[in-house]
Amino acid sequence: MRLLFLGDLVGRTGRTAVIEQLPGMVEDHRLDFVVVNGENSASGFGITEAILQDVLDAGADVVTTGNHVWDQRDTLVYIERQDRLLRPVNYPSGTPGRGAHLYTARNGARVMVANVMGRIYMDALDDPFNAIDRVVNDCPLGDVADAIIVDVHAEATSEKQAMGHFLDGRVSLVVGTHTHVPTADHQILEGGTAYLSDAGMCGAYDSVLGMDKEEPVNRFLRKIPGGRFTPASGETTICGVAVETDDATGLATAVAPVRMGGRLEPVLPPFWQG
């Protein structure tokens, strides 16, 4: 099975690039299932229902989030009727929405997607390791699910790496989001799980994490806010990770970064060429 995960959409530039290019990517590369992190897609803060629907219509099967999930207050209402929008699974019991769900891929396979948020330098949620352990135990790979994708929305690479090893051999892909900078450590772990510390963002990289440069730089210099953060415009790079899995086991057989357009060096998975 061919899986694609795209990193955080940042503002209009990020979401427009993905909405325009994703349909062609799905068709040209015969993608079976696509996950997109959309928590920064509405002017950099949260996601509206209209944007969510546009991303789903473009070919995303699931949209994950993170610490900005509630920045658009309407999300508290519409997330209950949108089962293809996930918030972190380790929010307390009773929080609206869902943190994990089982979906059907284009090829008919069963794909579990889980969204979990780290706790180092982040909001203090429930233990992410216990939360994701329950999800995987309830939906074991190769039995209930043909593939399992875990979005680890976290600041610390150590926490993301620990999560990768904790889930190694039990899921298809562990991929980090939140820091908006693509890492170069894509690999298949010893037990067969594909791993990447951060998928990067889909946004303008002539920026500070997708935001116009002036205000973030001034805050570092002056230590006081001078205005609002606004998403940068300009050339957009689409960043993510592609995985191929073994249909018999659900474990990864290949993993590679995806970078398209903009200022970063372009990279396409070699297994997309065949």
C-alpha positions as CSV (number, residue, x, y, z in Angstrom):
1,M,0.0,0.0,0.0
2,R,1.2,3.5,-0.8
3,L,0.8,6.1,2.0
4,L,1.5,9.8,2.0
5,F,1.7,12.1,5.0
6,L,2.0,15.9,4.5
7,G,3.2,18.2,7.2
8,D,1.4,21.2,8.8
9,L,-0.4,23.4,6.3
10,V,0.4,27.0,7.1
11,G,-2.0,29.7,6.0
12,R,-3.4,30.3,2.6
13,T,-0.2,29.6,0.7
14,G,0.2,26.2,2.3
15,R,-3.4,25.1,1.9
16,T,-3.7,26.4,-1.7
17,A,-0.6,24.6,-2.8
18,V,-1.8,21.3,-1.4
19,I,-5.4,21.7,-2.6
20,E,-4.1,22.4,-6.1
21,Q,-1.5,19.7,-6.3
22,L,-2.8,16.8,-4.2
23,P,-5.3,15.5,-6.8
24,G,-2.5,15.1,-9.3
25,M,-0.2,13.5,-6.7
26,V,-2.9,10.9,-5.8
27,E,-3.5,10.0,-9.4
28,D,0.1,10.1,-10.8
29,H,1.6,8.2,-7.9
30,R,-1.3,5.8,-7.2
31,L,-1.6,6.8,-3.6
32,D,-3.9,4.6,-1.5
33,F,-4.2,6.8,1.5
34,V,-3.3,10.4,2.4
35,V,-3.0,12.2,5.8
36,V,-2.5,15.9,6.1
37,N,-1.8,17.9,9.3
38,G,-4.1,21.0,9.0
39,E,-3.8,22.7,12.4
40,N,-2.2,25.9,11.0
41,S,-4.3,26.2,7.8
42,A,-6.6,29.0,8.9
43,S,-4.4,32.1,8.9
44,G,-1.8,30.0,10.9
45,F,-4.1,29.2,13.7
46,G,-6.5,26.2,13.6
47,I,-8.7,25.0,10.8
48,T,-12.2,26.0,9.7
49,E,-14.8,23.5,8.5
50,A,-14.7,25.1,5.0
51,I,-10.9,24.6,4.8
52,L,-11.2,21.1,6.1
53,Q,-13.7,20.2,3.4
54,D,-11.5,21.7,0.7
55,V,-8.6,19.6,1.8
56,L,-10.7,16.5,2.0
57,D,-12.1,17.2,-1.5
58,A,-8.6,17.6,-2.9
59,G,-7.8,14.0,-1.9
60,A,-6.8,13.9,1.8
61,D,-8.4,11.0,3.6
62,V,-7.8,12.3,7.1
63,V,-6.7,15.7,8.6
64,T,-4.8,15.7,11.9
65,T,-4.1,18.6,14.2
66,G,-2.2,19.5,17.4
67,N,-2.0,22.2,20.0
68,H,-3.8,24.8,17.7
69,V,-6.8,22.5,17.2
70,W,-9.2,24.8,19.2
71,D,-8.0,28.1,17.9
72,Q,-11.1,28.4,15.7
73,R,-13.8,28.1,18.3
74,D,-16.3,26.6,15.9
75,T,-14.1,23.5,15.8
76,L,-15.5,22.5,19.2
77,V,-18.9,22.0,17.5
78,Y,-18.2,20.8,14.0
79,I,-15.5,18.2,15.0
80,E,-18.3,16.0,16.3
81,R,-19.8,15.6,12.9
82,Q,-16.4,15.4,11.0
83,D,-15.0,12.0,11.6
84,R,-12.1,12.7,9.2
85,L,-10.7,15.4,11.5
86,L,-8.7,14.2,14.4
87,R,-7.5,16.0,17.6
88,P,-4.8,14.6,19.8
89,V,-6.0,11.4,21.5
90,N,-4.5,12.3,24.8
91,Y,-6.9,15.1,25.5
92,P,-8.9,14.3,28.7
93,S,-12.0,12.1,28.5
94,G,-15.0,14.1,27.4
95,T,-13.1,16.4,25.0
96,P,-15.1,16.8,21.7
97,G,-14.0,14.8,18.7
98,R,-11.8,11.8,18.4
99,G,-8.1,11.2,18.5
100,A,-8.0,7.9,16.4
101,H,-10.3,6.3,13.9
102,L,-10.3,3.4,11.4
103,Y,-10.8,4.4,7.8
104,T,-11.0,2.6,4.4
105,A,-8.3,3.3,1.8
106,R,-8.9,3.6,-1.9
107,N,-7.7,0.0,-2.4
108,G,-10.2,-1.2,0.3
109,A,-7.6,-1.6,3.0
110,R,-8.3,-0.7,6.6
111,V,-6.1,2.2,7.9
112,M,-6.0,3.4,11.5
113,V,-4.9,6.9,12.0
114,A,-4.0,8.3,15.4
115,N,-3.0,11.8,16.5
116,V,-1.1,12.3,19.8
117,M,0.5,15.3,21.3
118,G,3.8,15.3,23.3
119,R,4.2,16.9,26.7
120,I,7.8,18.3,26.6
121,Y,7.5,22.1,26.2
122,M,3.8,21.6,25.2
123,D,0.5,21.8,27.0
124,A,0.3,19.3,29.8
125,L,-2.1,16.6,28.4
126,D,-2.5,13.0,29.5
127,D,0.4,10.6,29.0
128,P,0.9,10.2,25.2
129,F,2.5,6.8,25.5
130,N,-0.3,5.3,27.5
131,A,-2.9,6.9,25.2
132,I,-1.4,5.6,22.0
133,D,-0.7,2.2,23.6
134,R,-4.5,1.8,24.2
135,V,-5.3,2.7,20.6
136,V,-2.8,0.2,19.1
137,N,-3.8,-2.6,21.5
138,D,-7.5,-2.1,20.5
139,C,-6.7,-2.1,16.8
140,P,-3.7,-4.4,16.2
141,L,-1.8,-4.1,13.0
142,G,-2.3,-7.1,10.7
143,D,-5.5,-8.1,12.5
144,V,-8.0,-5.2,12.7
145,A,-5.9,-2.7,10.7
146,D,-3.9,-3.2,7.5
147,A,-1.9,-0.1,8.2
148,I,-1.5,2.3,11.2
149,I,-0.3,5.9,10.9
150,V,0.6,7.9,14.0
151,D,1.1,11.7,13.9
152,V,3.2,12.7,16.9
153,H,2.6,16.5,17.4
154,A,5.5,17.4,19.6
155,E,8.3,19.8,20.2
156,A,11.1,17.6,21.4
157,T,12.8,15.2,19.0
158,S,13.7,12.9,21.9
159,E,10.0,12.4,22.7
160,K,9.2,11.7,19.1
161,Q,12.1,9.2,18.8
162,A,11.0,7.5,22.0
163,M,7.5,7.2,20.6
164,G,8.9,5.7,17.4
165,H,10.8,3.0,19.3
166,F,7.9,2.4,21.6
167,L,5.6,1.6,18.6
168,D,8.2,-0.1,16.4
169,G,6.8,-3.2,14.9
170,R,3.3,-2.3,15.9
171,V,2.5,0.4,13.4
172,S,3.3,1.3,9.8
173,L,4.5,4.9,10.3
174,V,5.4,7.2,13.2
175,V,5.8,10.8,11.9
176,G,6.4,14.0,13.8
177,T,4.8,17.4,13.2
178,H,4.7,20.8,14.9
179,T,8.2,22.2,14.4
180,H,7.7,23.0,10.7
181,V,11.2,22.0,9.6
182,P,11.7,18.8,7.7
183,T,14.3,16.4,9.2
184,A,16.6,14.1,7.4
185,D,16.3,11.0,9.6
186,H,13.7,9.0,7.6
187,Q,14.3,5.3,8.3
188,I,12.7,2.0,8.8
189,L,13.2,1.0,12.5
190,E,14.4,-2.4,13.5
191,G,10.9,-3.8,13.9
192,G,9.6,-2.5,10.6
193,T,8.0,0.8,11.4
194,A,8.8,3.8,9.1
195,Y,9.9,6.9,11.1
196,L,10.6,10.6,10.5
197,S,11.1,13.1,13.4
198,D,9.3,15.9,11.5
199,A,7.6,16.1,8.2
200,G,8.1,19.8,7.9
201,M,5.4,22.2,6.8
202,C,3.5,23.0,3.6
203,G,4.1,26.7,3.4
204,A,6.5,29.5,2.5
205,Y,10.0,28.8,3.8
206,D,11.2,32.4,3.3
207,S,9.7,32.9,6.8
208,V,10.0,32.0,10.4
209,L,8.1,28.7,10.7
210,G,5.8,29.9,7.9
211,M,5.1,33.3,9.4
212,D,6.1,36.7,8.0
213,K,9.7,37.3,9.3
214,E,9.4,40.8,10.8
215,E,7.2,40.1,13.8
216,P,9.0,36.9,15.0
217,V,12.4,38.5,14.6
218,N,11.3,41.7,16.5
219,R,10.0,39.6,19.4
220,F,13.4,37.9,19.7
221,L,15.1,41.3,19.7
222,R,12.7,43.3,21.9
223,K,11.1,40.5,24.0
224,I,7.7,42.2,23.5
225,P,5.0,41.6,20.9
226,G,4.7,44.4,18.3
227,G,1.8,42.9,16.3
228,R,0.2,39.7,15.2
229,F,1.8,36.7,13.6
230,T,0.7,36.5,9.9
231,P,1.4,33.6,7.5
232,A,4.1,34.4,4.9
233,S,3.2,34.6,1.2
234,G,5.5,33.6,-1.6
235,E,6.9,30.4,-2.9
236,T,5.5,27.3,-1.2
237,T,7.2,24.0,-0.5
238,I,5.0,21.0,0.0
239,C,6.8,18.7,2.6
240,G,5.9,15.3,3.8
241,V,6.9,11.6,3.8
242,A,5.9,8.7,1.6
243,V,5.7,5.1,2.7
244,E,5.1,1.7,1.1
245,T,3.9,-1.1,3.2
246,D,3.8,-4.9,3.0
247,D,0.2,-5.9,2.4
248,A,0.7,-9.1,4.4
249,T,2.1,-7.4,7.6
250,G,1.3,-3.7,7.3
251,L,4.9,-2.9,8.1
252,A,7.0,-0.5,6.0
253,T,9.1,-1.7,3.0
254,A,10.2,1.8,1.9
255,V,10.2,5.3,3.2
256,A,11.3,8.6,1.6
257,P,10.8,12.3,2.1
258,V,8.7,14.4,-0.2
259,R,9.6,18.0,-1.0
260,M,8.0,19.8,-3.9
261,G,8.3,23.4,-5.1
262,G,9.5,26.5,-3.3
263,R,12.9,27.2,-1.8
264,L,14.0,23.8,-0.5
265,E,15.7,21.2,-2.7
266,P,13.0,19.0,-4.3
267,V,12.9,15.4,-3.5
268,L,10.5,12.7,-4.7
269,P,10.5,9.1,-3.5
270,P,12.3,6.8,-5.9
271,F,9.5,4.2,-5.6
272,W,7.1,6.8,-7.0
273,Q,8.9,6.5,-10.3
274,G,8.0,2.9,-11.0
